[in-house]
Each structure stands twice: as C-alpha cells, then as structure tokens.
C-alpha cells in the first residue's frame, strides 16, 4: 500500500508534476469509467480543469498530491462526473478513502473559516499550520475533529442493533458524540442507555475510522449487555432489537466501521465455538 506522506506544517510543493484530487462543492469528481480519482497535472493546476482553493496534502507515490475545488457552475469534461463522497468510500479502497476524507475535511475548513466567529472580521492564516487567526480580536481556530463512539452490544449469540427513519431494512450499531468532560467509556455507557435503555459493561476498544460527514473520528467498541429492557429514543431511532448471529438483518456496507465491528464479533464468536469443540 502506498501511503500519503502528509506535509505538516503546510508548505508550498516543489514545482513540477503532481496528482490532484478534485471536488465541486461537497461532491468528489470521479472518472466515468470507474478509474482512479487522482488526476494528473502540475503543482500549478490539474490538467483536466481549473480549480480554486488548492491545498497541498503531501507526497503520494513519489509526487505531490494536491486537492482543489472546481467552481460550482463550471461545465465538466465528459470523462468525469460529480458524486457523493460515499460513492468513493463504497469502493472499499482504504488508501483512497483516507485521502478523500482528509481532503474533504480540509477543503470544508478552508472554505468555511474565512471570517472570525467572534467579531466577524476576516481571518488570516497562522503560518506553518492549517489554523486561522483574527487580527482584530486575536482569536484562533483550527480544523475541528469531533469524537464519536460506535458500539456493538452483545449477549452470548445475540447483538442489539438499531435502525433510523429512512434506513429501510438496514440496521446498525448504537453511536453518538462524546460530551465535554466525558471519557469514551462513559460516552458508550451513556449513549447505550439513552438510545436503547439497557446497561453494559466490559467496554472494549477495537478501532477507529475517520468519517468526513462532516468531521468525525468514529471510535469503535464492543460492550457486554448486563440488563434492562429495550426502550428506544424515539427522536433518533425507528427501532432496536436483538438479532441472533445466524439471522442478522441487512447490515451497513463493508467500508463502514460498524460493519467491521460486526464482522469482528462474528469472527470472535466462531473462534470461541471452535475452541470449545
């Protein structure tokens, strides 16, 4: 796997050949033939169209990698089309997913933080960072990352799954944002009780995933059910129910951390059953 060598603090790239990851608004620009979304060009501009707000992300496969946004009304070449970021994530290419998530969050930050939230004056760049500072009131801001937990609740051969309005037959895991002053483990216990009314213990960290909708870091856990009847938070959920491992409902797509956690639980259950034979 070729990983992005991130350039931090941000500096101008060396002049010459480069690759580009392009957006138009909140949509990523993808080739119509399903090929790589990385476009050839130079550090000045991509070869395929003009962009603004160019950002240097780092070195990828030996070349500078930049990202930029095309003007909203610009006519696109026949070879590329706009698509939701989830269209790229659905390819299950961890490398490209990480690049696109990073690029989308930085572009959103740069475009959205032009004026001071406190006094409404224009912001300037803090040298050597992605930060912005107000020259009037002195306030400074940096790209936000919002931590959120996502947890699989298990009880022997069952897991508790939830669904939301509009999801159809798809079920997933309990998830929620971390509150100020709260640990991840405290957040897991609180969110589980608030959303489905049950108690858990043996809260165990598994993995995490950057989730650019708009700027979360999803932190994944498993937790053991200890008691309580399901009572859903009707403002957020349409249903919650226990499902046996042999009869799970429609699940999230494989590129999601929710699905990865479910598959890890399945794998661990299989290993436990094998060891018991």
Backbone as a ProteinNet text record, in pm:
[ID]
protein_1_A
[PRIMARY]
XXXXXXXXXXXXXXXXXXXXXXXXXXXXXXXXXXXXXXXXXXXXXXXXXXXXXXXXXXXXXXXXXXXXXXXXXXXXXXXXXXXXXXXXXXXXXXXXXXXXXXXXXXXXXXXXXXXXXXXXXXXXXXXXXXXXXXXXXXXXXXXXXXXXXXXXXXXXXXXXXXXXXXXXXXXXXXXXXXXXXXXXXXXXXXXXXXXXXXXXXXXXXXXXXXXXXXXXXXXXXXXXXXXXXXXXXXXXXXXXXXXXXXXXXXXXXXXXXXXXXXXXXXXXXXXXXXXXX
[TERTIARY]
83.9	0	87.2	54.2	123.3	50.6	119.5	54.9	94.4	4.7	33.2	132.3	240.6	332.5	281.9	209.8	148.4	255	228.9	320.8	265.5	330.6	288	411.4	432.5	337	324.5	210.4	188.3	295	347.4	444.9	409.3	457.5	431.8	501.6	440	503.7	614.9	704.4	808.8	744.1	784.3	726.9	752.1	652.8	667.8	541.6	555.6	441.3	375.8	243.7	168.6	42.8	-21.5	-152.2	-253.2	-380.9	-486.1	-606.9	-671.2	-799.2	-897.9	-998.8	-1081.2	-1223	-1277.5	-1413.1	-1489	-1621	-1707.5	-1814.5	-1806.3	-1892.8	-1859.4	-1961.6	-1940.8	-1921.9	-1920.2	-1908.7	-1766.5	-1722.7	-1592.6	-1609.2	-1509.1	-1514.6	-1446.8	-1524.9	-1477.1	-1480.3	-1386.2	-1391	-1512.4	-1573.3	-1694.9	-1666.3	-1541.5	-1507.5	-1473.5	-1486.6	-1459.2	-1313.3	-1226.8	-1083.9	-1047.1	-917.6	-867.7	-916.7	-956.3	-998.2	-880.8	-758	-641.6	-611.2	-608.2	-585.8	-442.2	-387.1	-253.2	-256.5	-140.5	-127	7.7	17.1	137	99.3	198	167.1	90.9	88.3	12.8	-135.6	-168.3	-309	-322.7	-440.4	-467.4	-481.8	-452.7	-458.3	-601	-696.5	-829.7	-923.4	-907	-993.8	-933.5	-987.2	-938.9	-1004.4	-927.6	-980	-936.7	-1002.8	-962.1	-936	-887.5	-861.6	-775.9	-665.6	-577	-502	-498	-429.5	-331.2	-213.1	-108.5	-121.1	-156.3	-180.2	-54.1	36.3	156.4	211.4	296.5	359.2	294.8	247.3	180.2	242.3	294.9	357.3	466.7	541.6	655.4	624.5	497.5	458.5	377	385.8	299.2	151.8	71.8	-72.2	-141.9	-223.1	-298.3	-447.2	-525.8	-670.3	-723.5	-833.8	-892.2	-1037.6	-1105.5	-1247.1	-1272.6	-1356.5	-1398.8	-1513.9	-1524.1	-1637.6	-1770.3	-1871.2	-1999.5	-2064.9	-2052.9	-2119	-2032.8	-1911.7	-1819.8	-1869.6	-1869.4	-1906.6	-1793.2	-1826.3	-1724.7	-1696.8	-1575.1	-1545.5	-1630.5	-1649.7	-1731.5	-1669.6	-1541	-1470.4	-1486.9	-1541.7	-1557.3	-1699	-1740.1	-1874	-1869.1	-1956.8	-1961.1	-2034.9	-1991.8	-2056.6	-2041.1	-2133.6	-2121	-1996.6	-1937.7	-1815.3	-1835.5	-1956	-1981.9	-1961.9	-1974.9	-1953.2	-1809.6	-1716.4	-1576.8	-1552	-1609.8	-1590.9	-1641.1	-1746.7	-1805	-1712.2	-1606.9	-1510.5	-1426.1	-1429.8	-1356.2	-1206.4	-1156.3	-1013.2	-969.5	-910.1	-878.1	-785.7	-694.6	-597.7	-665.9	-748	-817.9	-921.8	-984.3	-1080.9	-1016.1	-896.5	-825.2	-787.4	-741.4	-704.8	-825.7	-937.5	-1057.5	-1114	-1112.3	-1162.5	-1079.2	-947.6	-857.1	-880.3	-885.2	-902.9	-1036.2	-1143.6	-1276.9	-1285.9	-1227.5	-1236.1	-1154.1	-1036.2	-954.7	-1019.4	-1075.1	-1142.2	-1260	-1339.1	-1454.8	-1409.6	-1298.8	-1245.7	-1200.4	-1119.9	-1066.4	-1178.1	-1276.5	-1385.4	-1479.4	-1494.5	-1590	-1534.9	-1401	-1341.4	-1270.4	-1348.5	-1292.9	-1310	-1407.3	-1435.6	-1440.3	-1403.4	-1395.2	-1533.6	-1553.2	-1682.8	-1718.7	-1619.3	-1643.8	-1678.5	-1597.8	-1618.8	-1644.7	-1650.4	-1687.5	-1584.6	-1463.2	-1358.4	-1287.3	-1224.5	-1154.1	-1042.7	-1025.5	-920.6	-796.7	-682.4	-556.6	-501	-412.1	-351.3	-247.6	-247.9	-142.4	-28.8	83.4	193.4	234.8	254.8	300.7	193	65	-45.3	-163.1	-269.1	-395.7	-484.1	-432.8	-511.8	-541.8	-639.6	-678.9	-684.1	-645	-641.6	-702.2	-770.5	-830.9	-730.2	-703	-605.6	-665.8	-798.3	-865	-876.2	-942.3	-963.2	-860.8	-781.1	-675.3	-718.8	-845.7	-893.3	-830.4	-808.6	-750.2	-831.6	-836.1	-914.6	-838.3	-867.7	-801.2	-906.5	-873.4	-972.9	-1029.9	-1162.4	-1223.3	-1225.3	-1213.5	-1236.2	-1330.1	-1445.5	-1547.5	-1546.2	-1505.4	-1502.8	-1642.7	-1667.5	-1795.6	-1767.9	-1850.7	-1835.1	-1935.1	-1900.1	-1993	-1968.4	-2076.1	-2057.6	-2148.9	-2092	-2168.5	-2201.1	-2330.3	-2377.3	-2407	-2341.7	-2357.9	-2403	-2473.6	-2517	-2518.2	-2413.2	-2396.6	-2398.8	-2500.3	-2502.4	-2591.9	-2621	-2708.3	-2635.3	-2675.6	-2630.8	-2752.9	-2743	-2851.9	-2822.8	-2910.9	-2893.3	-3008.1	-2980.7	-3080.1	-3096.6	-3207.9	-3230.2	-3294.4	-3277.3	-3330.1	-3431.2	-3517.4	-3611.1	-3536.2	-3585.6	-3522.2	-3419.5	-3383	-3283.4	-3344	-3472.1	-3533.6	-3511.7	-3462.2	-3441.8	-3303	-3221.3	-3083.4	-3078	-3000.8	-2975.2	-2825.6	-2793	-2653.3	-2633.9	-2524.6	-2487.1	-2527.4	-2531.2	-2552.3	-2430	-2453.4	-2344.1	-2386.2	-2288.3	-2319.8	-2194	-2209	-2096.2	-2054.9	-1924.2	-1869.6	-1902	-1947.4	-1981.1	-1857.7	-1854.7	-1742.5	-1722.5	-1597.2	-1565	-1591	-1618.9	-1659.3	-1551	-1525.5	-1435.2	-1510.8	-1437.5	-1502.7	-1590.1	-1538	-1613.6	-1741.2	-1732.3	-1851.9	-1952.8	-1901.8	-1991.2	-2062.4	-1990	-2052	-2169.3	-2144.6	-2249.6	-2368.4	-2341.5	-2449.5	-2530.7	-2463.2	-2534.3	-2619	-2564.4	-2640.2	-2767.2	-2754.5	-2872.8	-2972.2	-2922.1	-3012.7	-3086.5	-3016.4	-3077.3	-3160.7	-3117.6	-3191.4	-3228.6	-3192.3	-3241.7	-3180.2	-3064.9	-3004	-2869.6	-2818.4	-2689.9	-2585	-2459	-2349.2	-2228	-2138.7	-2008.1	-1905.9	-1786	-1677.8	-1664	-1657.2	-1644.2	-1501.1	-1487.5	-1356	-1334.4	-1223.9	-1190.9	-1145.9	-1186.6	-1149.1	-1067.3	-1122.5	-1053.8	-1125.5	-1075	-1137.6	-1139.1	-1219	-1231	-1263.7	-1184.8	-1219	-1347.7	-1438.6	-1571.1	-1603.3	-1585	-1590.3	-1730.5	-1824.7	-1963.3	-2013.3	-1962.7	-1861.7	-1718.1	-1694.1	-1553.8	-1542.3	-1598.1	-1591.6	-1467.8	-1432.7	-1348.6	-1433.6	-1471.5	-1556.2	-1467.6	-1492.7	-1412.9	-1497.4	-1453.2	-1535.6	-1509.9	-1619.8	-1612.8	-1705	-1678.9	-1775.4	-1809.4	-1931.2	-1972.4	-2070.1	-2062.5	-2149.4	-2277	-2388.4	-2518.5	-2525.5	-2574.6	-2588.1	-2730.4	-2820.1	-2957.8	-3039.3	-3170.4	-3262	-3340.2	-3460.1	-3543.3	-3522.8	-3532.9	-3512.7	-3622.2	-3578.6	-3667.1	-3596.3	-3646.7	-3573	-3596.8	-3497	-3509.8	-3580.1	-3709.2	-3792	-3752.2	-3685.5	-3644.2	-3532.8	-3460.6	-3347.9	-3367.2	-3432.3	-3438.7	-3580.1	-3585.2	-3713.1	-3737.8	-3628.9	-3643.6	-3509.4	-3515.3	-3396.9	-3440.6	-3356.5	-3395.3	-3271.6	-3292.7	-3186.3	-3191.4	-3074.8	-3064.6	-2962.9	-3000.6	-2907.5	-2805.6	-2686	-2577.3	-2611.3	-2701.9	-2736.9	-2846.1	-2904.7	-3015.5	-3007.7	-2894.4	-2877	-2953.4	-2997.4	-3071	-2974.7	-3027	-2941.4	-2848.1	-2717.8	-2616.2	-2553.4	-2479.8	-2409.2	-2308.8	-2266.4	-2171.7	-2036.8	-1959.1	-1832.2	-1730.3	-1735.1	-1634.9	-1657	-1771.2	-1801	-1741.2	-1710.7	-1658.4	-1764.2	-1892.8	-1999.5	-1992.7	-1978.4	-1973.6	-1847.5	-1735.5	-1610.8	-1621.9	-1687.2	-1703.8	-1794.2	-1902.1	-1991.7	-1917.3	-1835.6	-1761.4	-1656.6	-1598.4	-1502.7	-1572.9	-1693.7	-1770.2	-1800.8	-1841.5	-1867.8	-1743	-1629.2	-1504.4	-1467.1	-1483.5	-1452.1	-1546.2	-1674.3	-1769	-1731	-1691.7	-1652.7	-1530	-1433.6	-1312.9	-1345	-1435.3	-1475.6	-1545.5	-1631.9	-1703.5	-1608.1	-1508	-1409.8	-1325	-1289.3	-1207.2	-1282.9	-1417.3	-1498.3	-1518.4	-1488	-1509.4	-1399.9
-119.5	0	124.2	221.5	349.4	446.1	495.1	585	728.8	819.3	961.1	1004.4	1068.9	1132.9	1274.6	1295	1425.1	1530.3	1648.3	1759.6	1850.5	1846.7	1932.7	1977.5	2107.2	2212.6	2232.9	2288.9	2309.4	2400.5	2359.3	2437.3	2428.2	2519.7	2508.4	2384.5	2315.5	2198.8	2239.3	2146.9	2168.8	2172.8	2269.1	2281.6	2155.9	2120.4	2006.4	1924.2	1798.3	1708.6	1683.3	1663.1	1641.3	1561.3	1510.9	1446.6	1532.6	1521.5	1604	1519.3	1556.4	1500.1	1616.4	1607.8	1723.9	1712.6	1827.7	1836.2	1946.7	1940.2	2050.8	2059.5	2163.1	2168.2	2052.9	1982.7	1868	1737.5	1745.2	1624.2	1605.5	1481	1448.4	1421.5	1454.2	1433.5	1301.3	1209.2	1074.9	1049.1	969.4	932.9	845.8	866.2	791.9	643.9	608.2	467.1	391.6	459.1	392.5	384.2	456.8	453.3	533.6	559.2	631.7	775.9	828.8	969	1065.8	1014.4	1101.5	1146	1278	1334.7	1383.3	1371.9	1423	1574.2	1636.3	1778.9	1824.6	1950.7	2006.8	2067	2116.3	2179.5	2310.1	2361.9	2484.2	2456.4	2345.2	2316.3	2175.3	2112.9	1984.4	2005	1900.8	1913.5	1920.2	1870.4	1848.2	1968.4	2053.7	2170.9	2267.2	2387.6	2489.4	2473.5	2496.3	2485.8	2606.2	2623.7	2724.1	2657.9	2736.4	2684.5	2558.7	2562	2445.5	2427.7	2303.2	2270.9	2156.8	2168.9	2067.5	1969.4	1845	1745	1670.5	1647.6	1571.7	1503.2	1404	1329.1	1191.4	1156.6	1029.1	960.8	841.2	766.4	848.2	922.6	997.7	1133.5	1171.9	1300.2	1382.2	1516	1598.6	1567.6	1562.3	1542.4	1667.5	1726.5	1846.7	1820	1903.9	1895.7	2035.1	2042.8	2172.5	2158.4	2271.7	2271.4	2343.8	2283.9	2347.6	2442.6	2554.8	2645.6	2573.8	2612.6	2543.6	2536.5	2640.6	2641.6	2594.2	2546.9	2505.1	2378.9	2379.8	2260.7	2159.8	2037.7	1934	1861.1	1812.1	1728.6	1602.1	1543.3	1421.4	1303.8	1312.6	1199.7	1193.3	1298.5	1296.4	1336.9	1294.3	1325.9	1347.7	1435	1456.7	1343.2	1310.2	1204	1234.3	1184.1	1196.5	1124.6	1173.9	1114.6	968	930.6	790.9	698.4	753.6	672.8	623.3	708.3	665.7	571.4	602	515.5	374.4	363.7	233	144	199.6	117.3	30.1	59.5	-19.1	-14.9	97.9	120.4	208	146.2	217.8	336	318.3	422.4	546.6	527.3	639.2	699.2	616	666.7	763.5	726.1	812.5	944.5	938.4	1060.1	1150.9	1092.4	1171.5	1231.8	1156.5	1207	1326.2	1312.2	1419.3	1543.3	1524.5	1636.8	1706.8	1629.7	1688.9	1772.8	1724.5	1799.2	1927.4	1922.7	2043.3	2147.5	2103	2196.4	2262.7	2183.7	2238.7	2341.6	2312.1	2402.7	2534.9	2527.1	2647.4	2733.8	2670.7	2747.9	2807.6	2739.2	2784.3	2880.9	2883.5	2968.4	3087.4	3177.9	3299.7	3420.7	3410.8	3523.9	3477.7	3565.4	3535.4	3506.6	3393.5	3363.4	3457.2	3525.8	3614.6	3756.2	3813.5	3953.9	3975.9	3868.6	3873.3	3941.3	3961.3	4019.3	3910.2	3945.6	3844.7	3776.7	3648.2	3571.2	3562.6	3550.7	3529.4	3392.2	3341.2	3209.9	3217.8	3119	3105.6	3028.6	3093.1	3034.5	2898.7	2803.9	2671	2579.3	2618.9	2535.9	2550.1	2470.1	2489.3	2588.3	2647.5	2735.1	2869.8	2939.3	3073.7	3162.3	3290.2	3382.4	3515.6	3576.6	3707	3815.1	3908.4	4013.5	4122.5	4118.9	4221.1	4175.7	4060.9	4016	3912.4	3860	3766.2	3622.3	3592.7	3454.7	3365.5	3239.7	3144.9	3016.8	2953.8	2832.8	2736.2	2607.9	2501.8	2403.1	2325.4	2231.5	2141.4	2135.2	2057	1907.4	1828.6	1684.4	1650	1593.9	1565.3	1417	1380.1	1238.8	1183.9	1064.2	996.5	848.4	786.4	642.2	565.2	440.4	347.4	212.5	144.5	29	-86.7	-205.3	-328.6	-383.5	-403.4	-458.3	-606.2	-692.3	-836.6	-906.9	-1016.8	-1103.1	-1245.4	-1321.4	-1457.2	-1454.8	-1518.2	-1527.1	-1421.3	-1312.9	-1207.7	-1072.8	-984	-845.7	-754.4	-637.4	-540.8	-438.7	-431.5	-340.8	-240.8	-126.7	-20.6	24.2	88	147.8	285.1	370.3	506.2	527.5	627.3	657	681.7	619.3	635.6	530	445.2	340.9	216.4	208.7	88.3	-30.5	-141.2	-264.1	-272	-170.7	-174.9	-140.6	-220.5	-198.2	-177.2	-103.6	-75.6	-71	-7.7	-4.4	127.6	126.6	249.7	339.3	468.5	563.7	698.3	781.3	915	994.3	1124.7	1214.2	1216.6	1233.3	1246.4	1385.8	1391.6	1518.7	1576.1	1708.7	1768.6	1703.1	1679.4	1621.3	1473.1	1405.7	1266.1	1178.5	1061.3	964.5	886.4	816.1	733	626.8	564.2	458.3	512.5	629.7	691.4	724.6	769.7	801	675.9	563.8	438.8	403.4	401.5	363.7	459.8	589.8	688	675.3	668.8	661.6	534.4	422.6	297.3	310.7	365.1	378.2	478.2	591.3	692.4	643.3	571.1	533.8	406.5	307.9	180.6	133.5	208.1	179.2	62.1	10.9	-103.6	-63.2	-150.7	-127.6	-221.7	-177.4	-257.9	-248.1	-346.2	-339.3	-403.4	-429.5	-485.8	-409.3	-279.6	-193.9	-204.4	-245.3	-276.7	-201.5	-126.5	-52.9	-148.8	-119.1	-203.5	-128.7	-22	50.5	182.7	259.9	388.9	412.4	508.9	542.6	690.6	761	899.1	898	987	988.4	1132.4	1168.6	1309.7	1363.8	1337.1	1381.2	1455.5	1572.7	1645.1	1624	1593.7	1585.5	1501.8	1380.8	1294.2	1203.7	1156.8	1039.2	938.7	829.8	728.3	630	614.6	528.3	407.6	289.1	169	84.5	31.2	-50.3	-171.8	-270.3	-374.5	-360.6	-398.5	-392.8	-506.4	-561.7	-673.8	-622.6	-674.3	-643.1	-698.6	-615	-661.1	-655.2	-587	-584.8	-470.7	-484.9	-381.7	-424.2	-368.1	-392	-279.2	-312.6	-213	-106.7	16.9	133.1	231.7	252.1	333.4	483.2	560.7	705.9	742.1	767.1	782.1	900.7	999.9	1115.8	1081.4	971.7	934.9	802.7	707.1	571.4	534.5	445.2	389.4	253.7	183.1	51	7.7	-84.5	-152.2	-291.5	-390.5	-528.7	-616.6	-731.8	-832.1	-922	-956.1	-1045.7	-1155.1	-1279.4	-1390.9	-1389.3	-1441.2	-1435.4	-1507.7	-1604	-1678.1	-1609.4	-1502.1	-1437.7	-1285.9	-1230.1	-1085.7	-1018	-895.2	-822	-763.1	-679.8	-605.8	-516.2	-520.9	-452	-336.4	-248.4	-140	-196.5	-112.2	-155.5	-189.2	-275	-322.7	-214.6	-99.4	3.3	76.7	55.5	127.7	59.3	138.3	81.2	-4.9	30.3	-51.1	-194	-209.6	-343.6	-417.6	-345.5	-410.1	-464.1	-389.2	-435.2	-558.1	-555.7	-671.7	-795.2	-779.4	-892.9	-941	-849.8	-892.7	-973.9	-930.6	-1008.8	-1148	-1155.9	-1285.8	-1373.2	-1315.1	-1390.2	-1439.5	-1353.8	-1393.6	-1502.1	-1493.1	-1597.2	-1730.7	-1727	-1850.1	-1912.5	-1828.8	-1880	-1941.1	-1878.2	-1931.4	-2066.1	-2076.6	-2202.5	-2312.8	-2274.2	-2373.1	-2423.2	-2332.2	-2371.3	-2459.6	-2448	-2527.4	-2671	-2698.5	-2834	-2929.7
0	0	0	-85.8	-89.7	1.4	103	197.5	169.4	201	186.5	293.3	249.8	343.1	364.5	471.1	495.9	519.5	468.3	486	594.6	709.7	819.2	896.1	914.2	879	728.2	683.6	540.5	478.9	364.5	289.5	141.7	57.8	-86.7	-143	-240.1	-300	-396	-424.6	-523.7	-661.8	-744.2	-878	-960.8	-1043.3	-1131.6	-1139.6	-1182.7	-1196.7	-1062.1	-1064.5	-941	-972.1	-867.9	-878.1	-802.4	-845.9	-788.1	-751.8	-641.3	-600.1	-602.4	-691.3	-721.5	-666.5	-626.8	-573.8	-646.1	-638.5	-675.8	-569.1	-486.6	-368.7	-275.1	-229.2	-141	-218	-350.8	-431.9	-482.7	-487.3	-542.2	-691.8	-770.5	-914.7	-948.1	-1005.5	-1035.1	-1185.1	-1236.9	-1379.1	-1408.2	-1524.1	-1556.7	-1579.1	-1605.9	-1629.8	-1502.3	-1388	-1261.7	-1225.6	-1295.9	-1268.1	-1144.7	-1130.7	-1014.3	-1015.7	-899.7	-892.9	-892.8	-888.5	-889.2	-1031.5	-1053.6	-1186.7	-1199.6	-1320.4	-1347.9	-1360.9	-1345.9	-1363.3	-1314.3	-1282.5	-1221.9	-1087.8	-1015.8	-887.5	-905.6	-1029.1	-1057.4	-1075.2	-1142.8	-1173.4	-1226.8	-1208.1	-1273.5	-1423.3	-1500.9	-1646.2	-1697.5	-1620.5	-1675.2	-1662.3	-1559.7	-1543.9	-1443.3	-1439.9	-1347.4	-1210.7	-1104.6	-969	-886.5	-774.1	-677.1	-543.4	-445.8	-311	-313.8	-386.9	-394.4	-262.5	-214.7	-90.3	-116.3	-61.6	-74.9	40.8	8.8	112.3	154.9	58.4	89.9	-32.9	-10.4	-119.1	-126.9	-246.8	-267.5	-388.9	-368.5	-477.8	-546.4	-466.6	-517.4	-576	-584.2	-641.8	-541.3	-551.7	-467.9	-496.9	-392.3	-406.4	-356.6	-444.9	-410.2	-424.3	-361.7	-376.3	-402.2	-474.5	-506	-544.3	-554.3	-585.8	-717.4	-800.4	-924.6	-895.7	-967.7	-947.6	-968.1	-892.2	-894.8	-1030.4	-1111.6	-1241.6	-1355.6	-1326.8	-1432.6	-1502.6	-1635.1	-1711.5	-1704.3	-1670.5	-1652.7	-1783	-1801.1	-1917.7	-1915.9	-2032.8	-2042.6	-1967.8	-1937.1	-1876	-1724.6	-1662.6	-1517.4	-1479.1	-1361.1	-1312.2	-1161.1	-1108.9	-964.5	-894.9	-776.2	-699.1	-550.9	-471.9	-327.6	-278.8	-172.3	-119.5	-83.5	-46.1	-12.1	-133.5	-255.2	-374.8	-381.7	-339.5	-335.8	-219.3	-103	12.8	-14.7	-96.4	-125.3	-206.4	-263.6	-338.3	-245.5	-117.1	-17.5	-41.1	-89.5	-105.2	11.6	112.3	235.8	209.5	116.3	85.4	27.5	-76.3	-137.9	-42.9	36.6	132.7	231.3	277.9	371.8	305.7	180.9	108.5	90.4	45.1	18.5	146.9	255.4	383.2	430.2	420.5	461.3	376.2	243.9	152.5	175.3	187.1	203.2	329.8	437.6	563.3	558.5	494.9	485.2	393.9	281.4	190.9	261.4	330.7	402.3	506.6	573.2	674.3	611.4	505.6	442.9	385.2	322.7	262.6	366.8	479.5	579.8	682	699.5	803.1	740.7	686.6	627.3	718.3	810.6	899	1044.2	1132.3	1274.6	1332.1	1398.8	1459.8	1574.8	1630	1743.1	1700.4	1607.5	1572.3	1423.8	1345.9	1204	1114.7	1164.2	1081.5	1000.7	887.3	806.7	885.6	860.3	927.2	840	903.9	833.2	868.6	785.5	808.4	918.9	1006.5	1106.6	1040.6	1023.1	946.8	1001.9	910.5	949.8	1001.9	989.9	1038.1	942.7	967.1	897.9	971.4	1076.7	1161	1098.4	1157.3	1116.7	1241.9	1223.9	1337.1	1297.9	1393.9	1372.9	1412.9	1322.3	1350.9	1438.7	1459.5	1540.9	1686	1709.2	1847.9	1893.5	1800	1836.7	1850.9	1829.1	1839.8	1734.4	1767.9	1672.3	1669.4	1552.2	1531.6	1443	1462.7	1386.7	1335.4	1233	1178.6	1287.8	1300.2	1408.3	1377	1480.9	1473.7	1588.4	1556	1657.3	1691.5	1813.4	1850.5	1875.2	1824.1	1844.5	1867.5	1949.5	1973.9	1888.1	1860.7	1797.2	1863.3	1906.2	1993.2	1954.5	1953.4	1936.7	2075.3	2102.7	2230	2208	2285.3	2263.4	2390.8	2370.4	2479.8	2426.8	2459.3	2406.5	2253.4	2191.6	2045.7	1981.8	2056.5	2005.8	2009.2	1917.6	1924.1	1911.6	1973.9	1972.8	1862.8	1765	1651.5	1644.9	1582.7	1573.1	1428	1401.6	1270.2	1288.8	1187.4	1193	1081.4	1095.1	986.5	855.1	749.3	619.9	585.3	681.3	654.7	590.6	581.2	526.6	617.6	559.8	637.7	701.4	681.1	730.7	879.7	953.1	1094.6	1116.3	1222.7	1252.9	1404.2	1447.5	1588.2	1653.4	1784.8	1860.9	1844.1	1822.5	1805.8	1860.7	1895.3	1945.6	1974.8	1985.5	2008.4	2154.8	2175.6	2309.8	2363.2	2487.1	2550.6	2621.1	2645.1	2717.6	2853.7	2889.1	3018.9	3030.7	2919.8	2921.2	2859.7	2919.5	2857.3	2750.1	2665.1	2564.4	2630.4	2737.3	2803.4	2868	2927.6	2984.6	2875.8	2761.3	2649.6	2600.1	2590.1	2547	2638.3	2768.4	2863.3	2855.5	2845.8	2839.6	2711.9	2597	2469.4	2460.2	2507.2	2504.8	2587.6	2708	2794.7	2736.1	2682	2628	2504.1	2416.9	2289.4	2297.3	2378.4	2380	2519.5	2625.2	2758.8	2831.4	2785.3	2852.3	2912.4	2999.9	3065.1	3007.9	3009.6	2956.2	3047.8	3034.7	3099	3004.2	3052.9	2971.6	2838.9	2850	2732.2	2679.1	2553.5	2496.7	2366	2360.2	2238	2128.2	2003.9	1890.9	1786.3	1729	1622.6	1599.1	1503.8	1475.2	1324.3	1283.1	1141.7	1127.6	1043.1	1009.7	928.6	961.4	899.1	860.9	734.7	694.3	669.9	761.3	744.5	869.4	909.5	831.9	877	1007.7	1052.6	1180.7	1177.8	1294.1	1291.4	1410.1	1423.8	1500.2	1432	1492.8	1569.5	1697.7	1785	1821.6	1779.3	1789.2	1913	1968.9	2090.6	2078.6	2165.3	2198.5	2345.8	2383.4	2523.2	2550.8	2670.4	2708.5	2773.9	2727.7	2786.2	2927.8	3022.2	3160.6	3212.9	3143.6	3191.1	3134.1	3149.2	3103.5	2981.1	2967.3	2850.5	2748.9	2622.7	2517.9	2523.7	2534.1	2524	2433.1	2312.3	2215.4	2238.7	2200.3	2197.9	2067.6	2075.6	1955.9	1869.2	1927.9	1849.7	1751.6	1777.1	1691.8	1619.7	1683.2	1629.9	1586.6	1487.1	1444.5	1510.9	1545.2	1605.8	1662.8	1756.8	1810.4	1849.6	1822.6	1850.6	1862.7	1929.5	1938.5	1814.7	1763.4	1648.2	1678.4	1648.3	1663.1	1550.6	1579	1481.8	1351.3	1356.3	1235.1	1154	1205.9	1133.8	1147.5	1105.7	1113.1	999.6	1020.3	916.4	813.9	725.1	632	713.1	679.6	758.6	680.8	749.7	679.8	579.1	486.4	384.4	445.8	378.6	435.4	466.6	398.7	423.8	555.5	620.4	743.5	865.4	966.3	1089.3	1157	1141.6	1200.8	1148.4	1017.6	959.6	1002.5	1009.7	1051.1	1193.2	1280.7	1418.7	1423.2	1346.4	1342.2	1292.2	1187.7	1134.4	1234.2	1312.3	1414.2	1522.3	1561.5	1659.6	1605.8	1480.9	1418.9	1422.1	1388.6	1386.5	1525.3	1624.9	1761.7	1810.3	1773.9	1811.6	1749.8	1623.3	1553.4	1619.4	1658	1723.2	1859.2	1933.5	2063.5	2050.3	1950.4	1928	1884.7	1803.7	1761.5	1875.6	1965.9	2080.6	2177.2	2177.9	2270.6	2223.5	2095.4	2041.5	2089.1
[MASK]
+++++++++++++++++++++++++++++++++++++++++++++++++++++++++++++++++++++++++++++++++++++++++++++++++++++++++++++++++++++++++++++++++++++++++++++++++++++++++++++++++++++++++++++++++++++++++++++++++++++++++++++++++++++++++++++++++++++++++++++++++++++++++++++++++++++++++++++++++++++

